[in-house]
Every structure is written in C-alpha cells, then in structure tokens.
Amino acid sequence: MKTAIYLRQSLDKEGSLSIFGQKEICLKFAENRDNTEIYEDKGWSGKNISRPAFEKMMKDVELKKINKIIIYRFDRISRSLSDFVKIQEKLEKYNVHLFSCSENFDTSTEIGKFMLRILIMFAEMERKAIVQRISDNYKIRASEMKYLGGKVPFGYKIYCDKDKKYIIENVDESEIVKDIFNIYLKAQNCEKTAYLVNEKYNLSGKFSGSGILKILKNVIYVESGEDVENFFQNNNLKFNYNSKNNYNGYIKVKNEIYPSEHKGFINENLWIETQKLIKYQGKNRNLGKGETSFLQGMIICEKCARSVYVKSNGKGNFYLQCQGKRSLICNGYKALKTGIIEKIFFESVCDKISEINLIGKNNIFNTYTDKLMLEKDVEKFQKIYSERKENFEIMHSRNIPDSKKILSDLRLKWDIMKIADKREIIKIFIDHASLNDNLITIFMK
C-alpha cells in the first residue's frame, strides 16, 4: 500500500501556503518517497468535497491502495464539519491513518478524534465568517451603487471613468438578450429558446436551457419603473430604495434588490410577464418530480436515450414526454397519459409477486446456487452459499406471510397509498423501462 499526500489551495494569496510549499513539508513526513502518491487540487475551495483529486484519492482508499494520508492541515481536507466526520468514518472503515503536519492530533485515539472535530468546527465557522463578510461587503457596495465586480452579465461590458468602473450596454449582445425574452414568451420553454437562439445567431450551442433561465430571471436587464418595483414588493423581494440617488436599473444581492446607475434595456412589462411565466412553469415542473406520479425517473426514451418526465397540460391531466422532445432533438411519441402506464407498472409488479408464490422457496434457493456454480469460483461460491443457507434457514424459521395475502393487501391499498410509498414498492421489482412508438418495455430486477 502507498502513502498519499493530499494538497489543496483555493487561491494564491498572501499568507497562504502554496501547493509547492505544502508538498515540501508533507514529503518530510513520508517514510518512503518512492512509495508516495501526490493528489493535488489547486484552485478548489474547501467548502465541499467535490474535487477531482480528492475524489480520486478516496476511490483509491476504497480500492485499498492507501494506508496513510498526509496533509499540511486538516482544513485542507474540508472546512465542513459534517463532511469531515463522514470522511473520517470512511478512513476508519478502511484502516487509513490521517496525519497532519501542522496539528499534533492522533486520530487513532478517542480524544484525538474529539479534538479533531472541534478543530474542523472552528475551520467551518471561519469559512462561514468569510462568506458573511463578503456578502456584507457586496451589500454595502450595492447600496452605494458601486460596481460589484465579477463576471460581466451577457449584454453588458465594462466602462472605466477615471478610477470608477461601470457596466454599460453592449449593443451586439443586448440585441440577443432582447430576442431571448421575446422568443421565450412564444416558446414557453428554456431548452427550446436556447435551441432557437443558437440557430438564429449561429452560436454553436453557446446557450443552454439553464443559461437562458439565468438571463430571464436576472433583474439587471430590466428598465427601472414603478411597475417593476411593485412586482418586487408583491413577490417578497426587498427593494432598498434610496431617494438621494438617481438610478436606471437594478442589481440583486441574495434576496434583496438595490438601485443601480447602469441602464436596463428590457421593458419592465416584458420582464414582469416573463417572471410570471417562469413561476407558472416552475409549479408545473415541480409536479414532475414525483409528487403526482411514481414514474418520474423510471423511463427512458429509446429514440434519444433521454429520460421521460411527467408533464401537465394545465387542466389536471398528466402525460409522458421525453427530454429530447423538449430540447427539439427528438420527435418523441404520441402523448401518453401517466395513468395508463402506471397501471402497466403496477400489474407487472403484481404478476411478479404471483410468480414468487408459485415457484416455492426451495426452488428459489436452488436457482441461486445453480447460478453461482456457473461462476466457477469455488471460494466465492462457498462463502455466498453459506450466507444463502443461513438466511434461508432463518427465513424458514419465521412466520412469513403468504404472497397471496401480500398481493391482496397491495391491490386493496394501492389507490390510497402515497406516491413515495408506491415508488418504493415499484423499485423493489422494476429496474427501469423504455418507451418507443408507444411501446413500453419494462425491465424487471
């Protein structure tokens, strides 16, 4: 097994030790440099553990390639206490020792683990304090109508006047933004809007559905006016009005709106109508997240290999439609009511339960052993056979309800069961299904 050295630095800044510096210190504590693997995440924050090198290292831990991890400080792993606790539990499971060059904690003792959690808790508090300071600074700059910095929104560009920065309209891009709003109101779909805009301006897929939605919801584009400010108020968006300053547009910091010197170029009524449509469609999208049908996430379109989702017609009826059709890359199929497909799924489960009742317990056990014999792995077969036999004997010693009774109860209670409970039952028996030209194929587990 190897020793791993994990290095992380989010930003090059004064007072922070560089990746190179961390590496040099950690290598001093490695017993054998030739048997040491370096995992380096440069430019990645410690607020979460979704980092490429870190994920690779943890995968190697699971593969039992590593028995020790050396880090410069514990907060290089994570600044989140909850994340760190999970990581530490996993390392303990695979007998991997974690060593910090800067903190003298022995994680093999209970007091060491306790002190380590306190240390990470303070690191998490420090991270949250930094985030809060940045947020407060943004709000102060916004209240003074100063440029907030960061990436300039599409449709604008930076203009410098002496020591002051502004954003001004970029005419070439702002025309596209105006088109995005108008096209969306007709298409009523972000993916379709992205497709049409990319085609019209030959942008080679520059815009995605999520990118379009981000533009449509951004207050930076709307012209200032009484109607839009009333809209803010009616939708629980705090508007920090300052009568001393003249303003032509707005900026948003978290859930608060501030007046801005930049000029918006989307008509306020057009912007408001767009927000209303987004909100309406948002309600319909939520209906497809499993709250109205257990089919969500269970079906794939054979034509485009995209998932099939549940769509409402706004009149209380629900249909199946593939993501590809919504994105204009698939012809899809004739609209299918979810109720029809749900019934097919349910009857498939009932048939499976009936089969179990007919087979008999001894035959089920023999089926497993026959399959294992084909693997020609005697050691594995003996281990699994022993486990099967033990479970089989336990199963026989219990008073297990007859599957006919289970099936009868299921049919009786199905219509009044919650969607989440139906989904759990369906997933016990069904892996997934595919849909093509109104032909549904169900793949049982």
N, C-alpha and C positions, 0 to 999 in steps of 0.2 A: 504493500500500500504506500501511497505517496502522502507527503505533507503539502497542503495547499496554502498559498499566500493570497489573501484577498485584499485588493486595493480599490479605493473609491475616492473620487474628488468631484464635487458637483461643479465648482467654478474655480478658476485660477484667481485668487485674491490674496491681498496682503494678510499675513498672519495664519494662513492655512498651509499645511504641509503638502507639497506636490506629490504626485504619484511616484516620481522617481525617489523622492525623499522617504516616503513610506516604504518603498521597496527595499531601499538600502538598510533601513532599520530592521525590517522584518527578516531579511536574509541572515542577519546576525544571530537570530534565534532559531534558525533552521539547522537541524543536526546534520543533514546531508543535502547540500545544494543541488546535487545531481538528481536527487530523488524528490525534487520540489516542483510543483506546478503553480504558475502565476495566473491569477484571474483578475483582470483589470477592467473596471468600469469608470471611464473618465467622462465627466460631463453629466453624470447621473445623480439625482437627488436621493437622499436617504429617507424621504417621506413614505416610500413604499418599496416593496422588494421585486418589482417588475423591472429587472435589469438583466441584460443579456449574459454577462459574465457570471453574475451571481446565480442565475438560473442554471447555467451550465455546471457550476460548481456543486449546487445542490443535487443535480442529476447524477453527478459523479459520486456524491455521498451515497445516494440510493443504490448505485451500482457497486458500492463497497470498494471504490478505488482510493478513497481518502480515509485516513485515521486521525488526522490532526489539521486544524485550520489556524493559521497565524494571521492576526490583524494588528494594525497600528493602534487603533482604539475601537472599543465596542460599538461606537456610533457609526463606524464605517459599514457595519452590517446593516443597521437600521436605526432610525430615530423614533420608531413607533414601538411602544412597549408591547402592544398586542402581537405585532408581527414578530418581535424578537422572542417572545415567550414561545410562540409556535416553532420558530427556527430552533431554539434551544432544545425543545422537546424532541424534535426530529433528529437533531445531532445526538442526543442521548440514546434514542432508539437504535441508531446505527453505530453507537460507541465511538463517536468522533469527539475528540477533545478540542475545545476552543481556547486559544491563548491570545491574550492582548499584551502587546509590548509596553503599553503605557500605564495600564491599570493592573495592580497586583491582586487579581482575584483567581482563586482556584475553583473552577466551575464543577469540579468533581465532588465538592462538599456542599452540604445544605446551606451553610452560612454564606458560602461563595455565591451560590445561586440567588440567594435572597439579596445580597449586596449588589449583585449584577442587575437585578430587576429595578432596584432603586436608582442605580446609575442610568439605566436606559429611560426610566421615567423622567429623570431630570433632562435628559437629552431631548425627549419628546416635548417637554414643557418649553425648552429653549427654542425648538423649531416652531412651535405654535406662537411663541412670543415674537419671533422674527416675522412670521406671516402676518400677525396682527399689526406690527409696526409698519410693514409695507402697505397693508390695507389702509391704515390711518393716514399714511403719507399720501396715498392716492386720493383719499377723500379731501385732504387739505388742498392739494394741487387742483383738484376738480372744483372746489369751492372758490378758488382764486382764478378759475377759468384758464389754467395753465395746461400746456400740452403734457399728457401723461406718459409719453414715451412708448416704447414697444413697437410692434409691427403696425405699420400704417394700414388701415382698412382699405380694401379694394374700392377704387373710386376716388381716392384722395392721394395727395402727395405732400411732402414736407416743404414748407416755405420758411426761410430764415430771414428775420428782420433784426439786424444787429445781433444782440445776444438772446433774442427771443425766437422760439420756434412755434409755428402754426401748422395746421393742416389745411390745405385748400383743395378745391375740386380738381381732379384730374379728368379733363373732358373726355379723353379717349375711353377711359374706364367707366366714367359715370353714365355714359350712354348705355353701356351694357347693363349696369345696375338698374337703370330705369326700365330697361327691357325685361329684366328678371322679374320685377314686380308685376308688370303688365302680363307677361306670359303666365306667371304663376296663378293669377286670378282666373285665367281662362283654363289652364291645365288642371289646376287644383291638386297638384301633386309635385313634390320637390324633385323626385327622380326624373319624372317626365320633363319638368322645367329644365333641369340640368342637361338632359339629352338635347332638347330643342335649342338651348343657348349655345352649347358646344358645337352643334351642327351649323347654326346660323353664322357664328363668328369663327368657325374653323379653329376651335380651341383645343382639339385633340384630347378631350376628356379632362380639361382643366377643372371644371366644376363637377362636384358630386352632389347627391341629394342632401347630405348633411351640410355641405358648404353653402348650398343655396339657402337652406333653412337658417343658417347662421347670419347670412346677409339680410334675409327678410325680417328677422327679429331685432336687428341692431338699430337702436334709437339714433345712432349717429347720422343716419341718412335722412331723417325726416325734417322738414322745414318747421320752424317754430310757429306756434299758433295757439289760440285759446282752445280749439277743439282737441288737439293732441294732449294738451295739459289736463283737460278734463278727463281724457281717456286714462292718463296716468293715475289720476286720483280715483277713478272708478274701478281701477284694476289693482288697487293696493300697492301702487308704485309711488314711493315718497318722492315728491318733487321739491328740491331745495331751491326755492325761488329767491333771487337776490335783486331787489328793485334798483339797486345802485348801479348795476352793470347792464349794458346793452348786450343782447345775445341774439344769435341767428340759428342756433341748433342746440343739440343736447348730447350729453355723454352719460353712460351708466357705469356706476361702480357698485358691484354686488346688486342689491335690490333698490338702489337709490339713484334718482335721475338728477343731474346737475346741468344748469345752463352753460352753453359754450359759445365762444366767439366764432367758431367755424360755421359756415353756412350749409345747412342741409339742402338737398336738391330733390327729395321725394315729397310730392304733395301730401299734406297731412291726412286728407281724407283717403287717399290711396293707401297710405301706410296703415291707417286705422282699420280699413276694410281687410287688409292683408292679415293683421293681427287677429281679427275676429275669425277669419277662415282657418288660420293656423290653430287657434284654440278649439274650433269646432272639429277639425280633423284630428286633433290630439285626443279628444274624447273618443272618437271612433277607433283610433289606433289602440287605445287602452282596452277596447272591447276585444281586440285580437290577442291579448296577452294571457289568454287562458281564463278570463273572467266570464266568458259566455260559452266556451266550448273547450273540451279536453283535447281537441285535435291539434291545437297550436303546437308547432314544433315536431309533429309526428309524421308529416307527409312531405315528400319531395316530388317536384315536377320532373318527369323523365326527359322532357324536351330540352330544358335548360339547366337541369340539376340544381335549381334554386329551391328554397323552402316555400311551402304553401302556407299562407296565412288566412285568418278569418276576417272577412270584410263585411261591413254593414251597409245596407242600402239606405239607411236613414229612416226606414219605416218599420224597424223592429225585426227585419229579416236578415239572416246572415248567410254568406256564401264563401266558397273557397276560391282563392286567386293566388297565382304564383308570383313571387318577387320579380321574376323575369318579365312578366307581362306588364307589371307596374313600371319597370325600368325600360320598357319598349324594346326588349331584346328577345322576346318570346311571344308567340301567338296565343299561348295558353290553351284554354279549352272552354267549352260551354259552361256557363255559371252553374255550379252545383250547390244545392242547399246543404248546410252543415248537418242538419237533422238526418238526412238520408245516409250520409257517410258515418255519422255517429252510430246509427243503428247497425250498419255493417260491422263496425268495430266491435260493438257490444255482442252481437251474435257470434262473431269469431271467438271471442273470449268464452262465451257460454259453451260453444262446441268443444273448445279445448278442455274445459272443466269436465264435460261429459266424457271425453276420451280418457281422461285420467281415471275416472270412475270405472271404466270398462277394462282398462289394462290390468289393474291389480298390482299390489305392492311388490310381490316377488319379481314379477316381470320387469318392473321399473328398475329394481336393483340390478338385475342381470343385464339389462340394457347398458347400464353404466359400466359394468365390469367388462363386457364384451368390447365396448368402445376403447377402454383403457388397454386391453390386451393388444389391440392393433398398434398401439404406440411403440411396442417392443422395448419399453423402458421398464425393466423388472423392478428396479428400486423405487421408481416413481409410482409404478402400479401398486406395489405392496403398501406404500405409505397411504396412497389415496384409498386403496381397498380397505385398509384398516379404519380410516376415518369414515368411509361409507358404511362399513359394517357396524361401527359404534353408533353412528347416527341412525342407522336402520333399526338397530335393537332398541334404542331409546324411543324411536317413533312407534314401534310396535307395543312398547310398554305403556304408552299413553292412550287415553281415550280420544282418538281423533275423530272429529265429526265427519259423517259421510258426505261425499262431494255432492250427492243429490240434494242433501239438506242445504249445503252452501249455495248451490245453484238456485234452489227455490227461494232462499232468502235474498239472494242478489237480484233476481228478477222482481221480487216484491218491493225492494227498497230503492232500486236504481233511479227511478224518476224523481225521488225526493232527496237524493244524495247531493252533496256539494260538488262543484266542478273539480276542486282539488282532490277530493276523495276518489272521484271517477278516474281522474288521470293516474293516480297511484295504482288503482286496480288494473287499468289498461296496460300500464308499463310493466306489470308483472309478466304479462303474456305476450305483448306485442313489442317488437323492436322498432319498426318503422313501416311506412307504406309508401308506395309510389303511385303517381297519377299520370295517365297518358290517354288522351282522347276519351275521357270519361270512363276509362277502365282503371279501377283501383286494385292494386296488388298489395296484399298485406303479408309482411314478413314476421312470422311468429318467432319467439325466442326458443 
